[in-house]
Amino acid sequence: MRSQVADNFGNFNMQNATDLGLAGINSDKAFGALLKYNGKLNEKTDAYIQCALSYMTSMGQRQVHNQHEMPDLI
């Protein structure tokens, strides 16, 4: 089962169809994505969303931040 990003929202640059380019990121910045899934979810099992932010620090170190969420199914 796969979902796909149907649209992106925010102030960013897209150099290709999958990557968002941000000049700087901190707790005051925001961007969003609309996820599309056409399959049927089983209400007896949990569904999770995972995303990752890959970035470079001001010192030139590459880092990755992972976020996991279990949204309420409607």
C-alpha positions in Angstrom: 0.0 0.0 0.0 1.4 3.4 -1.0 0.2 6.9 -0.6 1.4 9.8 -2.6 1.8 13.6 -2.1 -0.9 15.2 -4.1 0.1 18.8 -3.4 2.6 20.9 -1.3 1.9 24.2 0.5 4.3 26.9 1.7 7.2 29.1 0.8 9.8 26.9 -0.8 11.5 26.0 -4.1 11.0 22.7 -5.9 14.0 21.7 -8.0 12.3 18.4 -8.9 9.0 16.6 -8.3 9.9 15.2 -4.9 12.3 17.6 -3.1 11.4 20.9 -1.4 14.2 23.4 -1.2 14.2 25.7 1.9 16.6 28.6 2.5 16.4 28.1 6.2 14.3 26.1 8.7 13.5 26.8 12.3 10.5 26.6 14.6 8.8 29.6 13.0 8.7 28.0 9.5 6.0 25.8 8.2 5.1 23.9 5.1 2.5 21.3 4.4 1.6 18.4 2.1 -1.7 16.9 1.0 -1.5 13.1 1.1 -3.6 11.0 -1.3 -4.5 7.4 -0.7 -7.0 5.5 -2.8 -6.9 2.2 -1.0 -9.2 1.0 1.8 -7.8 1.1 5.4 -8.6 -1.6 7.9 -10.3 0.0 10.9 -9.0 -2.8 13.2 -5.3 -2.0 12.6 -3.3 1.2 13.2 -2.2 3.5 10.3 1.0 5.5 10.6 2.5 8.4 8.7 6.3 8.9 8.6 8.3 11.7 7.1 11.9 12.8 7.2 13.6 16.2 6.9 17.2 16.0 5.6 19.1 19.2 6.2 22.6 20.6 6.6 23.6 22.6 9.7 25.4 25.9 9.6 28.5 24.0 10.4 28.1 21.9 7.2 27.0 18.6 8.9 24.2 16.6 7.3 21.4 15.6 9.6 18.0 13.8 9.3 15.0 14.4 11.5 12.3 11.7 11.4 8.7 12.3 12.5 6.2 9.5 13.1 2.4 10.1 13.6 -0.6 7.9 14.2 -3.6 10.0 13.1 -7.2 9.3 14.0 -9.0 7.5 11.2 -12.3 9.0 10.2 
